[in-house]
Amino acid sequence: MATGVDQVVGMGLVGFSLLLFTYYTLWVIVLPFVDSSHILHSYFLPREYAVILPAVAGLMLVLLVGIFITVVMWKNRKPAKKTN
């Protein structure tokens, strides 16, 4: 069973993810169909960042997973046997 703190943190992460997904969806799917002089464009970054930011986030994720795997394998390695 999750404690109250775990549930609050989990709900916070779900809420943040939902907010981020909604923002990105509006930015990428809806905004191209809105006139460029509309006030709605002032709430979003330029369109180039719609590709750059997820690419950087994906590279960071791959890098962190690789570092984690390297550290775990390094700690669990067994010393080589000496044969004489």
C-alpha positions in Angstrom: 0.0 0.0 0.0 1.2 3.5 -0.8 1.3 6.0 2.0 -0.4 9.4 1.8 2.8 11.2 0.8 3.3 8.7 -2.1 -0.2 9.2 -3.3 0.2 13.0 -3.2 3.5 12.8 -5.1 1.9 10.4 -7.6 -1.1 12.6 -8.2 1.2 15.6 -8.6 3.2 13.8 -11.3 0.1 12.7 -13.1 -1.3 16.3 -13.0 2.0 17.7 -14.2 2.2 15.1 -17.0 -1.4 15.9 -18.0 -0.7 19.6 -18.1 2.4 19.1 -20.1 0.7 16.8 -22.6 -2.2 19.3 -23.0 0.2 22.2 -23.6 2.3 20.3 -26.1 -0.8 19.0 -27.9 -2.2 22.5 -28.3 1.2 23.9 -29.3 1.8 21.3 -32.0 -1.7 20.4 -33.3 -3.9 23.4 -32.7 -1.6 26.4 -33.0 -0.6 25.9 -36.7 -4.3 26.5 -37.6 -4.5 29.7 -35.6 -3.7 33.0 -37.3 -0.1 34.1 -36.4 -1.3 37.5 -35.2 -3.7 36.0 -32.7 -2.9 36.6 -29.0 -2.8 32.8 -28.3 0.7 32.7 -30.0 2.1 34.8 -27.2 1.6 31.9 -24.7 3.8 29.4 -26.7 7.4 29.2 -27.7 8.4 29.3 -31.4 7.6 26.1 -33.4 11.2 25.1 -33.7 11.3 24.3 -30.0 8.4 21.8 -30.5 11.0 19.5 -32.1 14.2 20.6 -30.3 12.9 20.2 -26.7 11.5 16.6 -27.0 14.7 15.6 -28.8 16.9 17.0 -26.1 14.7 15.4 -23.4 15.0 12.0 -25.2 18.7 12.3 -25.5 19.0 13.2 -21.8 16.8 10.2 -20.9 19.0 7.8 -23.0 22.1 9.3 -21.4 20.8 8.9 -17.9 19.6 5.3 -18.5 23.0 4.5 -20.0 24.8 6.0 -17.0 22.6 4.1 -14.6 23.2 0.8 -16.3 27.0 1.5 -16.4 27.1 2.3 -12.7 25.0 -0.8 -11.8 27.2 -3.1 -14.0 30.4 -1.5 -12.6 29.3 -2.1 -9.0 28.3 -5.7 -9.7 31.3 -6.8 -11.6 33.3 -9.7 -10.2 37.0 -9.6 -10.0 38.9 -11.6 -12.7 40.3 -15.0 -11.5 44.0 -15.4 -11.7 45.3 -18.5 -13.3 48.8 -19.6 -12.5 
